[in-house]
Amino acid sequence: MIGDVIKYEQDNIDTDVIIPGTYLKIHDYNELATHAMEGLDPDFPSKVKDGDFIVAGKNFGCGSSREHAVWALQEWGIKALIGTTFGSIFYGNCIRNGLLPIKLSSNDIQKLIDYVEKDPASNQIVIDLEKLSINFGSSEIVFAFDKKFQTLLLEGLDEIQQTMKLDNEISSFEEKHLERNPWLGAAISN
């Protein structure tokens, strides 16, 4: 993934800042996205383009568990979030919805910010999810990421689709389970 960096270095940007609660009844993702970050950065829509990344302060996405925050960012084309920490539910929502949340040390975050601030007109970075690396200028940062989640995002699968890849193993288990517990067969057929 190649994209530009949009910085929000403030700590504790919660999901109500990402997408205010007054807009949670909007079911059209395009319309929902028009309100993303509006209280923090009214210029957000003019800054972001498809494929961009957000570099955030600590605890980005804390607060409520609304998936709307992820959906609104994705609708603008945000492909990854980079921060030192994320709200735990928000982090899971990102992965379940195909948005890459990358955790880096404060030092590595500062290297990215320094790079972007050095030449704001050329603030493009490259994120390689297969190699778990971020490249910018002549620098590279390697990041850790759960292998299971890496596979989900690389294959573009949600958790249900990932489970369905195991359909043969599931069927085999069910057959063996019924052989060992034949009384369950009658209960299942009723």
NORGI-V806376 format. One record per residue. N is the residue number from 1. SS is DSSP state (@ for helix, = for strand, . for the rest). PHI is phi as a letter, one per 30 degrees, with the letter a starting at -180 (* if undefined). OMEGA is omega in whole degrees, 0 to 359 (999 if undefined). Layout:
N_SS_PHI_OMEGA / N_SS_PHI_OMEGA
This chain:
1_._*_177 / 2_=_b_179 / 3_=_a_177 / 4_=_d_181 / 5_=_c_170 / 6_=_c_186 / 7_=_c_169 / 8_=_b_187 / 9_._d_179 / 10_._d_175 / 11_._d_172 / 12_._i_173 / 13_._d_186 / 14_=_d_184 / 15_@_d_177 / 16_@_d_173 / 17_@_d_180 / 18_@_d_174 / 19_._b_182 / 20_._e_183 / 21_@_e_181 / 22_@_d_183 / 23_@_c_186 / 24_._d_179 / 25_._d_179 / 26_._d_181 / 27_._c_178 / 28_._d_184 / 29_@_d_178 / 30_@_d_180 / 31_@_d_178 / 32_@_e_183 / 33_@_d_181 / 34_._d_181 / 35_._c_181 / 36_._d_175 / 37_._i_189 / 38_._d_179 / 39_._d_181 / 40_._c_186 / 41_._b_181 / 42_._e_180 / 43_._d_181 / 44_@_e_182 / 45_@_e_180 / 46_@_d_180 / 47_@_d_192 / 48_._c_172 / 49_._b_182 / 50_._e_178 / 51_._j_182 / 52_._d_180 / 53_=_b_174 / 54_=_c_170 / 55_=_c_190 / 56_=_c_172 / 57_._d_181 / 58_._d_170 / 59_._i_179 / 60_=_d_179 / 61_._i_176 / 62_=_d_177 / 63_._j_186 / 64_._d_186 / 65_._c_186 / 66_._d_175 / 67_._d_181 / 68_@_e_180 / 69_@_d_178 / 70_@_d_182 / 71_@_e_182 / 72_@_d_179 / 73_@_d_179 / 74_@_d_182 / 75_@_d_175 / 76_._d_179 / 77_._j_177 / 78_._d_183 / 79_._c_181 / 80_=_a_174 / 81_=_c_181 / 82_=_b_180 / 83_=_a_178 / 84_._d_178 / 85_._b_178 / 86_=_b_170 / 87_._e_189 / 88_@_d_179 / 89_@_d_178 / 90_@_e_179 / 91_@_e_178 / 92_@_d_178 / 93_@_d_177 / 94_@_e_183 / 95_@_d_180 / 96_@_d_182 / 97_._c_174 / 98_._i_177 / 99_._c_186 / 100_=_d_174 / 101_=_c_183 / 102_=_c_177 / 103_=_c_178 / 104_._b_175 / 105_._d_177 / 106_@_e_179 / 107_@_d_180 / 108_@_d_175 / 109_@_e_181 / 110_@_d_177 / 111_@_d_178 / 112_@_d_180 / 113_@_d_178 / 114_@_e_179 / 115_@_d_182 / 116_@_d_182 / 117_@_d_179 / 118_@_d_179 / 119_._b_184 / 120_@_e_180 / 121_@_d_181 / 122_@_b_184 / 123_._c_182 / 124_=_d_174 / 125_=_b_179 / 126_=_b_176 / 127_=_c_179 / 128_=_c_183 / 129_._d_178 / 130_._d_182 / 131_._d_183 / 132_._h_181 / 133_=_b_173 / 134_=_b_180 / 135_=_c_178 / 136_=_a_186 / 137_._h_177 / 138_._c_183 / 139_=_c_176 / 140_=_b_173 / 141_=_b_176 / 142_=_c_181 / 143_._b_178 / 144_._c_178 / 145_._a_181 / 146_._e_184 / 147_@_e_180 / 148_@_d_180 / 149_@_d_177 / 150_@_e_179 / 151_@_d_178 / 152_@_e_184 / 153_@_d_179 / 154_@_d_181 / 155_@_d_180 / 156_._i_183 / 157_._c_168 / 158_._c_185 / 159_@_d_178 / 160_@_d_179 / 161_@_d_177 / 162_@_d_178 / 163_@_d_182 / 164_@_d_174 / 165_._d_181 / 166_._c_185 / 167_@_e_180 / 168_@_d_180 / 169_@_d_179 / 170_@_d_179 / 171_@_d_179 / 172_@_d_178 / 173_@_d_182 / 174_@_d_179 / 175_@_d_180 / 176_@_d_180 / 177_@_d_178 / 178_@_d_177 / 179_@_d_180 / 180_@_d_184 / 181_._b_187 / 182_._d_180 / 183_@_d_179 / 184_@_d_180 / 185_@_e_179 / 186_@_d_180 / 187_@_d_181 / 188_@_d_184 / 189_@_d_179 / 190_._d_999
